[in-house]
Amino acid sequence: MRAGLSEFTHDIVNQAGLNELLTDGMANSVTNLRPCYSREFVALEIDDNLTQDLSAHPITATFKRADDAGNGKVETVRARFIVGCDGGRSGVGKSLGITLEGDSANKAWGVMDILLNTDFPDIRVKSFIQSKDHGAVMTIPREGGYLCRFYVEMDSIEKNKRATEIEVTEHDLIAKAQQIFHPYRLDVKEVAWWSIYSVGQRLADRFDNRPAHATDDAMPRAFVAGDACHTHSPKGGWGLNTSLPDTFNLGWKVAAVLQGRSHPKLLATYSTERRKVAHQLINADKELSKPVATRPLASDTSEQARIDTAEIEAFMKRQSGFVSGTSIEYFPSYISTGQDNQHLAEGFKIGQRFFSAEATRVCDGRSQHLGHLVKADGRWRVFLFGGAEGPTDTTCAAYQFLDFLASSSASPVVKYTPKGADPDAVIDTYGIFQQSDLSMPDLHPALWPAKGRYGLRDYEKVFRAQPGNDIYDLRGINRADGCVVVVRPDQHVANILPITDHEGLADFFDTFMIEQH
């Protein structure tokens, strides 16, 4: 990963390990969710007369048991929503009449995880090797110090033919890789896993069940995500790193609607936001696949080959922000707005992920990455970056802003927090200040609120900038006036406002939130 994109290092996680993390997280959550396996999707019906009634269950999905215990039994599920994450040949997508448009595959690639001995010096470094006559190999070192993933360029395939129909074995992949690696030795001891796939870039014409030109007021009830709405060559985790944010984007919106916190029109923003990202993914994959899958001509000079390799390296560096998700940027909308105030915090790009930086927690002096406060719990975050005035002055802009949040009838915290819930149950507020001599009891009570059955004070919401690692400098925050940064439940920056713009903050949440009585 390019330096400076994130506080996290670039890591590689295998699919089985990631699946275990996700399923364990589901099982250990408050809902104790567990997936039902061995079900084959059969059919989907949507009652169009019920789709705009949120309390109705217009979805009827039919499944067939594929395990011995089920013995082919047919199961029917009635639901309010359905999300098809069932791959490039999505049954849900076909039932919705969604089509994947784009280039069909004409190139086959093999992929394998192998244990090997080799004299190739960079086997523990991500590498792209292009031979003169036999194609290319991409290598990615896997976890554990020994395992390595190989992407091996195979031959062209006939139109409308699937890669799985090609008669090859892991021995064919090994032989091809050895040809490409020559004169280096490639002694494969064990193949832990292998597969063959085709390179094709296709994008769904829509991501939900609404007609193509429907307005946001029409509530979608069925969605597709991941490979079900965008297919491409699976290099470097691009598919997974795009598919997981698909469902993260959709998940918090569906939850907010089902819990009665947000207007159903919020659901229409999923297709708008994520289809743009998928389009960027397809274009990037096309750009990468062309040089990677093109063999140099016999007349090419070594200098030309070096230029091609340099272009690939430069491309990967340019795309690292996209692949990691840190530079994904959503179009301006009512949940991605405030562009006129971008100058107040130039390093928190509206529409992009909240760019974390460290600050010192006032209550105990601990250094904390602010981005780590934005947990995936469905809550909105409001970060108040104080200006030059001390926040303990009751007449200063920061204190007045907090007073508005805590007590005004127009405050989104007052309007949208259910009665009896903690004050940060829906909108979680933090204060970051430039002053170093702060004491919690001198600050507005909204920054150390009473919570829970005992009314205990939460002291962990106030921070100060660190000398030498100042978040105001790192993120270009206006020191004189400060600002308010609103962060969505999916960790993207939703709005930037002047501290004095109480009405603007209220209007932002009033657009899509539902008042709690």
Buried (B, 14 or more C-beta within 10 A) or exposed (E): BBEEBBEEEEEEEBEEEEEEEEEEEEEEEEEEEEEEEEBEBBEBEBBEEBBEEBEBBBBBBBBBBEEEEBEEEEEEEEEBBBBBBBEBEBBBBBBBEBEBEBEBBBBBBBBBBBBBEBEBEEBEEBBBBBBBEBBBBBBBBBEEEBBBBBBBBBEEBEEEBBBEEBEBEBEBBBBBBBBBBEEEEBEBEEBEBBBBBBBBBBBBEBBBBBEEEBEBEBBBBBBBBBBBBBBBBBBBBBBBBBBBBBBBBBBBBBBBBEEEBBBBBBBBBBBBBBBBBBEBBBEBBBBBBEBBBBBBEEEEEEEEBEEBBEEBEEBBEEBBBBBBBBBBBBEEBBBBBBEEBBEBBEBBBBBBBBBBBBBBBBBEEEEBEBBEBBEEEBBBBBBBBBBEBBBBEEEBBBBBBBBBBBEBEBBBBBBBBEEEEBBBBBBBBBBBBBBEEBEBEEBBBBBBBEBEEEEEBBBBBBBBBBEEEBBBEBBBBBBEBBBBBBBBBBBBBBBBBBBBBBEBBBBBBBBBBBEBE
